[in-house]
Amino acid sequence: MNHVLIAEDCKIIRKGISAMIARCQVPIEQIVECKNGLEALEIIRNMPIDVLITDIRMPDMDGITLVKELQKSQYIPRIVAISGYDDFSCAVDLLRCGAREYLLKPVKREELNSIMMKLEEEIQKEKAEKRAKRALCYSQIRRILLSENITREEMEEAERLKWLNEETYSVVISSTALAEAEDTRIFIFPDVEGCQVALMAAKEVKDFILNRSDCPGVGVSDPFEGLLNLRKAYEEARQRRIRGFCMQEKDGIASKNCLMPQNEMECFVQRIGTQKNSKNEAFLLELADRVKKGEVEGLQFQEFISQIIMRVKEFYGRILAEEEISLEKLCHMLEFNNIDEYCTEIRRTFSCINERVLRENDDYKSRLKVEEALAYMNENYSRNINMAMVSNHVSMNYTVFSIAFKEYTGDNFVSYLRKIRMNEAKRLLAETDYKIGEIGQMTGYEDPKHFMKTFKWVAGITPSEFRKNLRVKDGKTENITPKTKIVTF
């Protein structure tokens, strides 16, 4: 139970009843006190009261008059009357006017506690019924909004719920999320064809929008009656929301059905990952300007963007997954306040994709060039080559080549070239009878001492010891021919 109101002119009695209610077995959020019927009426008009406990005889406005006045209100709390007089006629009047219980003063704690528990049970049961009815209303209304093929039987069943008590209603479509209060008759549908949709009594629309000044993108239908017109009201609100999104200030603008050339879409997608992405941005801005002028329909614009998104997913699905780039939001343009915000998000998202594709293309080109460099090194290791010579051969910047080479091979240029030369030197020592100095020259070392020093540093022994060990191990002491074969590392 949320709020209990006590209307009693005697302060001592009022405080006593308040204390008994506070100690009863029903949890109560707030107890409100007043001293006459006028004050009670004003309080009830300004805040929801679950239970009203009122004295019959009070100055300014007595309990009977108060209860009768409440019958004119849209919401009537559960009423418990108290009196110091055993006046049967007063009790009958109060019960006829809607009072639920009648207590004689002095009020007994046990009796009051019993009544509060009974009323709490009724309140909870009523709330449960309201939630069930609201859930049913919500389900049926959503079905009507989403489907154009509702049978008359289904419509009549929905009508029997009297969800707005025969009042005229309006549909409101917003670009931002709308919060729904459980105790209101405003229905919020967070995702209807990519829109935030609210359904409410027409008289509540103005306050609803004023209380949401942070929702500039709104489309509102005219007032309608009956669920048979609900789909029509939704379409009207949606069209107005689209017009607002397209920043078309005048209702009279009639967008032309201008088909987008198929090749434009393909060119747009193909330009992603190239240095021509600026053309895509210029095209998008031009297209948005045409939408604002009414030369292209808003829904047609959305369809064109949707096709581009579908093609981008086909082309760059792997990159989208690796970079965790989502295109889902772009599929619902009405989630944005206007077309400018939407195009900004499109350009930002596609710019991220473009940068990632360019980076991958550059990486691929670098790999090809490094592979070309490795082939060159395997063919020319016997010459006096260095990184400047090789990077120039493959037309790469010296520093960029150094980084790309290390990333691809795991070694720097000097180490990798030394491995090629040493592996070839070991092969020549094992398979030929060339002299140590000759093998050094054949593997790119003009100075024999430098060759022997390098070989010992790599193999741990001199070239002569390496050859000797191999021949002793394999028993090969003759039939050695000066045959050379280049093997890539």
ZAZA-943921 format. One line per 5 residues: their letters; for each residue x, y, z negated of C-alpha. Coordinates in Angstrom, 3 decimals, m for minus. Each point is the difference from the previous one (the first is absolute). Layout:
A	X:Y:Z  ...
//
This chain:
MNHVL	0.000:0.000:0.000  1.427:3.387:0.965  m2.013:2.868:m1.516  m2.574:0.190:m2.796  m1.857:3.260:m0.727
IAEDC	m1.558:0.725:m3.420  m2.646:2.771:m0.123  m0.845:0.775:m3.651  m0.528:3.398:m1.644  1.115:m1.157:m3.478
KIIRK	3.797:0.003:m0.034  0.337:m2.525:m2.848  m2.286:m2.518:1.725  1.675:0.664:3.359  3.453:m0.669:m1.433
GISAM	m1.258:m3.088:m1.799  m1.428:m1.495:3.189  3.211:0.883:1.847  2.059:m1.853:m2.629  m2.227:m3.087:0.196
IARCQ	0.259:m0.088:3.794  3.783:0.376:m0.161  0.138:m3.069:m2.288  m2.450:m2.149:1.928  1.076:m3.081:1.961
VPIEQ	m0.292:1.749:3.363  3.118:1.746:1.351  m0.896:3.616:0.805  2.231:2.428:1.856  m1.543:3.246:m1.268
IVECK	m2.732:1.098:m2.438  m1.510:3.431:0.762  m2.110:1.958:m2.510  m2.532:2.829:0.370  m2.702:1.571:m2.222
NGLEA	m3.062:0.314:2.273  m1.693:m1.126:3.193  1.179:2.942:2.122  3.642:m0.724:m0.718  m0.557:m3.701:0.644
LEIIR	m1.648:0.705:3.361  2.898:2.196:1.098  2.564:m2.627:m1.025  m1.819:m2.769:1.886  m0.126:2.153:3.121
NMPID	3.778:0.474:m0.098  1.346:m3.379:m1.030  m1.121:m3.639:0.236  m1.566:m1.148:m3.291  m0.585:m3.709:m0.542
VLITD	m2.094:0.221:m3.178  m1.909:2.956:m1.470  m0.939:m0.177:m3.693  m2.450:2.824:m0.676  m2.007:1.245:m2.939
IRMPD	m3.678:0.700:0.722  m0.369:3.255:m1.914  2.640:2.617:0.923  m0.014:3.807:0.540  m0.054:1.554:3.521
MDGIT	m0.841:m3.314:1.667  m1.238:m3.068:m1.848  0.752:m3.617:0.852  m3.278:m0.664:1.808  0.434:3.003:2.307
LVKEL	3.621:m0.956:0.613  m0.952:m3.527:1.036  m2.736:1.318:2.320  2.442:2.464:1.632  2.451:m2.804:0.595
QKSQY	m2.569:m1.828:2.121  0.570:2.695:2.640  3.701:m0.812:0.175  1.579:m2.336:2.497  1.862:m1.838:m2.726
IPRIV	m1.667:m0.812:m3.349  2.039:m1.415:m2.903  m1.305:m2.714:m2.276  m1.908:1.778:m2.778  m0.230:m0.864:m3.684
AISGY	m2.413:2.205:m2.019  0.332:0.598:m3.742  m2.461:1.666:m2.360  m0.627:0.539:m3.675  m3.719:m0.477:0.571
DDFSC	m1.807:m3.223:0.617  m1.943:1.628:2.793  m1.423:m2.705:2.246  m1.336:2.482:2.593  3.471:1.555:0.419
AVDLL	1.524:m3.424:0.429  m2.537:m0.908:2.681  0.678:3.276:1.888  3.732:m0.569:m0.090  m0.264:m3.593:1.149
RCGAR	m2.287:1.058:2.859  2.576:2.633:1.025  2.777:m2.523:0.137  1.426:m0.346:m3.510  1.430:m3.489:m0.525
EYLLK	0.048:m0.161:m3.824  m1.541:1.796:m2.987  1.690:0.273:m3.422  m1.212:1.453:m3.271  2.204:2.080:m2.256
PVKRE	2.023:m0.777:m1.924  1.678:m1.898:2.811  1.387:m3.359:m1.071  3.439:m0.982:1.295  m1.038:m3.577:0.810
ELNSI	m3.007:1.122:2.042  2.030:2.593:1.904  2.797:m2.499:0.693  m2.536:m2.546:1.281  m1.547:2.560:2.352
MMKLE	3.402:1.167:1.302  1.034:m3.581:0.755  m3.273:m0.626:1.821  0.391:3.168:2.086  3.649:m0.810:0.767
EEIQK	m1.055:m3.400:1.329  m2.598:1.693:2.234  2.562:2.536:1.258  2.542:m2.683:0.889  m2.635:m2.092:1.743
EKAEK	m1.152:3.031:1.997  3.574:0.833:0.986  0.551:m3.574:1.194  m3.179:0.174:2.096  1.089:3.326:1.472
RAKRA	3.415:m1.402:0.900  m1.583:m3.005:1.676  m2.446:2.181:1.920  2.767:2.408:0.976  2.186:m2.861:1.231
LCYSQ	m2.907:m1.272:2.120  m0.668:3.492:1.351  3.684:0.443:0.735  0.184:m3.271:1.922  m3.106:0.700:2.087
IRRIL	0.894:3.614:0.749  3.506:m0.979:1.086  m1.445:m2.636:2.309  m2.303:2.597:1.584  2.919:2.421:0.428
LSENI	2.188:m2.590:1.704  m2.597:m1.713:2.171  m2.266:1.269:2.733  m2.000:m3.242:0.062  m1.911:0.039:m3.286
TREEM	m3.355:m1.784:0.106  m3.145:1.760:m1.163  m0.401:m2.617:m2.771  3.464:0.846:m1.354  m0.769:3.687:0.209
EEAER	m3.298:m0.400:m1.854  1.727:m1.984:m2.724  2.524:2.808:m0.439  m2.764:2.584:m0.057  m1.725:m1.802:m2.894
LKWLN	2.981:0.776:m2.234  m0.918:3.702:0.140  3.623:0.907:m0.471  m0.645:3.756:0.268  m3.628:0.094:m1.127
EETYS	m1.268:1.055:3.417  2.236:3.087:0.017  1.657:1.315:3.143  3.639:m0.990:0.223  3.170:0.969:1.844
VVISS	3.143:m1.850:1.029  3.356:1.593:m0.783  3.223:m1.165:1.666  3.306:1.095:m1.521  3.671:m0.359:0.900
TALAE	1.026:m0.695:m3.602  m1.024:m2.564:m2.603  m3.226:0.764:m1.879  m0.503:m0.974:m3.618  m3.313:m1.596:m0.951
AEDTR	m1.688:0.344:m3.381  m2.017:m3.016:m1.113  m2.895:1.987:m1.430  m0.659:2.064:3.142  m2.080:m0.745:3.063
IFIFP	2.901:0.827:2.298  1.298:m3.002:1.902  3.650:0.021:1.089  1.257:m2.285:2.780  3.812:0.225:0.136
DVEGC	0.530:m1.574:3.420  m2.661:0.200:2.669  1.684:m0.003:3.412  3.011:1.680:m1.562  m2.067:2.683:m1.759
QVALM	m0.839:0.882:m3.593  m3.813:0.103:m0.036  m2.331:1.349:m2.688  m3.789:m0.310:m0.077  m2.030:2.273:m2.254
AAKEV	m3.164:2.027:m0.423  0.092:2.991:2.341  m0.379:2.436:m2.910  3.211:m1.324:m1.577  2.216:0.554:3.050
KDFIL	0.925:3.617:m0.697  1.194:m0.641:m3.562  1.736:m3.194:1.079  2.100:1.850:2.579  0.647:3.026:m2.228
NRSDC	1.341:m2.297:m2.722  2.444:m1.476:2.502  1.782:3.052:1.336  3.036:m2.218:0.658  m1.928:m1.798:2.777
PGVGV	0.087:2.409:2.955  m0.767:m2.624:2.635  m3.735:m0.661:m0.431  m2.889:m0.819:2.325  m3.582:0.304:m1.331
SDPFE	m3.206:m1.184:1.636  m3.324:1.816:m0.062  m2.534:m1.233:m2.602  m1.746:m3.241:1.001  m2.767:m2.144:m1.464
GLLNL	m0.255:m3.780:m0.067  2.671:m2.631:0.579  m1.125:m0.369:3.604  1.853:3.269:0.657  3.112:m0.884:m2.017
RKAYE	2.086:m1.073:2.981  m1.041:3.151:1.859  1.015:2.150:m2.978  3.356:m1.774:m0.156  0.681:0.525:3.707
EARQR	m0.886:3.686:m0.333  2.343:0.464:m2.971  2.735:m1.911:1.826  m0.315:2.162:3.114  0.245:3.140:m2.125
RIRGF	2.986:m1.429:m1.832  1.688:m0.736:3.338  m0.732:3.523:1.214  1.525:1.381:m3.204  2.978:m2.316:0.381
CMQEK	0.499:1.212:3.565  m0.133:3.599:m1.301  m2.829:0.866:2.358  m1.637:2.923:m1.779  m3.109:0.273:2.163
DGIAS	m2.716:m2.637:0.117  m0.499:0.714:3.680  3.316:m1.476:1.128  m0.722:m3.068:2.068  3.099:m2.132:0.506
KNCLM	0.491:m1.397:3.470  0.382:m3.694:0.635  3.521:0.322:1.387  1.664:m3.400:0.357  3.649:m0.279:m1.066
PQNEM	2.213:m1.342:2.818  1.313:m3.491:m0.834  3.495:0.934:1.166  0.104:2.841:m2.548  m0.378:m2.494:m2.814
ECFVQ	2.705:m2.276:1.401  2.372:2.918:0.536  m0.625:1.148:m3.575  0.930:m3.424:m1.387  3.016:m0.446:2.291
RIGTQ	1.439:3.377:m1.027  0.213:m1.180:m3.624  3.596:m0.942:m0.717  1.394:2.357:2.610  1.242:3.556:m0.048
KNSKN	m3.307:1.029:1.598  m2.114:m0.187:m3.163  m0.437:3.782:0.149  m2.162:m0.568:3.079  m2.294:m2.172:m2.117
EAFLL	m0.341:2.755:m2.592  m0.760:2.583:2.687  m2.582:m2.316:1.575  m1.658:m0.607:m3.363  m0.251:3.723:m0.778
ELADR	m1.428:0.689:3.443  m2.566:m2.783:m0.416  m1.015:1.316:m3.442  m0.470:3.461:1.493  m2.281:m1.457:2.661
VKKGE	m2.045:m1.693:m2.736  m0.386:3.320:m1.839  m1.220:1.647:3.199  m2.516:m2.777:0.570  1.687:m1.286:3.148
VEGLQ	0.508:m3.432:m1.605  m2.415:m1.717:m2.387  1.173:m0.610:m3.566  m0.893:m3.706:0.110  1.714:m0.324:3.359
FQEFI	3.119:1.535:m1.520  m0.151:m2.533:m2.830  m0.410:m2.867:2.466  3.049:1.196:1.943  2.109:0.160:m3.173
SQIIM	m1.290:m3.442:m1.048  1.172:m1.495:3.306  3.423:1.590:m0.448  0.220:m1.418:m3.528  m0.923:m3.468:1.287
RVKEF	2.720:0.188:2.662  2.568:1.259:m2.507  m0.803:m2.983:m2.252  0.561:m2.326:2.967  3.311:1.620:0.938
YGRIL	1.481:0.746:m3.406  m1.740:m2.375:m2.431  3.309:m1.280:m1.358  1.327:3.501:m0.654  m3.263:1.052:m1.664
AEEEI	0.283:m2.981:m2.348  3.691:0.543:m0.780  m0.439:3.709:m0.697  m3.367:m0.530:m1.754  m1.654:2.542:2.291
SLEKL	m3.800:m0.274:m0.100  m2.191:1.239:2.845  m3.314:m0.860:m1.679  m0.666:3.527:m1.235  0.338:1.346:3.544
CHMLE	m2.865:m2.266:1.078  m2.447:2.114:m2.045  0.313:3.598:1.130  m2.950:1.205:m2.093  1.994:m0.706:m3.169
FNNID	1.903:3.169:0.907  m1.469:3.466:m0.488  0.531:1.080:3.598  1.708:m0.887:3.252  3.099:2.057:m0.815
EYCTE	0.663:m2.026:m3.174  m0.646:m3.202:1.937  2.426:0.901:2.789  2.643:1.009:m2.546  m0.224:m3.463:m1.566
IRRTF	0.126:m1.648:3.435  3.140:1.965:0.918  1.627:m0.798:m3.363  m0.727:m3.721:0.267  1.066:m0.318:3.620
SCINE	3.123:2.046:m0.722  0.996:m2.603:m2.631  m0.568:m2.784:2.524  1.925:1.924:2.648  3.006:0.532:m2.267
RVLRE	0.035:m3.667:m0.987  m0.190:m1.181:3.625  2.738:2.450:1.044  2.180:m1.222:m2.833  m0.548:m3.601:1.010
NDDYK	0.713:0.818:3.651  3.240:1.701:m1.037  0.934:m3.029:m2.100  m0.682:m2.288:2.945  2.114:2.126:2.322
SRLKV	2.774:0.019:m2.573  m0.096:m3.796:m0.249  0.289:m0.313:3.758  2.980:2.332:0.054  1.724:m1.840:m2.867
EEALA	m0.503:m3.284:1.841  1.515:1.590:3.078  2.917:1.200:m2.128  0.561:m3.511:m1.400  0.100:m1.462:3.500
YMNEN	2.544:2.666:0.978  2.137:m0.781:m3.081  m0.024:m3.747:0.749  1.164:0.696:3.550  2.612:2.617:m0.882
YSRNI	1.367:m0.952:m3.421  3.412:m0.562:1.599  0.201:3.666:0.896  0.803:2.849:m2.355  m3.644:0.940:m0.633
NMAMV	m1.490:2.011:m2.862  m3.436:1.118:m1.152  0.157:3.326:1.864  0.650:m1.855:3.255  m2.804:m2.525:m0.564
SNHVS	m2.592:2.560:m1.178  0.798:2.091:3.048  m0.402:m3.077:2.211  m3.559:m0.538:m1.250  m0.765:3.758:m0.044
MNYTV	m0.663:0.310:m3.746  1.005:2.663:m2.455  3.067:m1.156:m1.963  m1.642:0.362:m3.432  m3.335:m1.454:1.110
FSIAF	1.802:m2.930:1.606  1.990:m0.657:m3.181  m3.205:m0.173:m2.096  m1.907:m2.104:2.542  2.965:m2.384:0.410
KEYTG	0.265:m0.592:m3.759  m3.778:m0.562:m0.316  m0.009:m2.517:2.855  3.175:m2.013:m0.767  0.469:0.536:m3.730
DNFVS	3.638:1.043:0.656  1.670:3.222:0.999  1.512:0.245:3.458  3.634:m0.674:m1.031  m0.884:m3.089:m2.068
YLRKI	m2.171:m1.458:2.719  2.642:0.543:2.714  2.629:m1.618:m2.254  m2.266:m3.064:m0.439  m0.340:m0.356:3.785
RMNEA	3.745:0.250:0.481  0.890:m2.334:m2.851  m2.473:m2.669:1.111  1.436:0.138:3.500  3.548:m0.103:m1.394
KRLLA	m0.846:m3.127:m2.028  m1.427:m1.630:3.114  3.103:0.801:2.045  2.269:m1.264:m2.768  m1.960:m3.251:m0.144
ETDYK	m0.564:m0.621:3.715  3.028:1.540:1.798  3.772:0.111:m0.240  0.314:3.752:0.445  2.569:1.741:m2.136
IGEIG	m1.139:1.927:m3.061  0.877:3.345:1.597  m1.874:m0.887:3.168  m3.124:m0.978:m1.935  0.243:3.298:m1.868
QMTGY	0.049:1.927:3.276  m2.829:m2.118:1.405  m2.176:0.896:m3.005  0.741:3.722:0.059  3.094:0.302:m2.223
EDPKH	2.960:1.511:1.873  2.215:m0.157:m3.085  0.729:m3.663:m0.998  0.734:0.993:m3.585  m3.377:1.736:m0.305
FMKTF	m1.675:m3.090:1.428  1.759:m2.382:m2.417  m0.707:2.280:m2.980  m3.679:0.266:0.923  m0.298:m3.744:0.616
KWVAG	1.546:m0.856:m3.360  m2.315:2.487:m1.730  m3.039:m1.666:1.582  1.054:m3.693:m0.038  2.327:m0.010:m3.030
ITPSE	2.847:m1.545:2.015  2.173:1.049:2.978  m0.998:m0.873:3.595  2.868:m2.558:0.190  m1.155:m1.707:m3.196
FRKNL	m3.588:m0.034:1.266  1.045:m1.689:3.266  2.238:m2.495:m1.778  m2.690:m0.994:m2.479  m2.564:m0.574:2.749
RVKDG	2.322:m2.153:2.105  1.112:m2.110:m2.939  m3.601:m0.462:m1.091  m1.269:m0.958:3.474  3.135:m1.844:1.087
KTENI	0.248:2.220:3.108  3.706:0.419:0.728  m0.161:m0.159:3.828  m2.282:0.566:3.027  m0.431:3.672:m0.922
TPKTK	m0.861:2.159:3.024  m0.038:3.820:0.248  m3.744:0.155:0.580  m1.918:2.970:m1.302  m3.769:0.204:m0.496
IVTF	m1.763:3.064:m1.381  m2.726:m0.811:m2.504  m2.331:2.634:m1.375  m0.195:0.348:m3.749
//
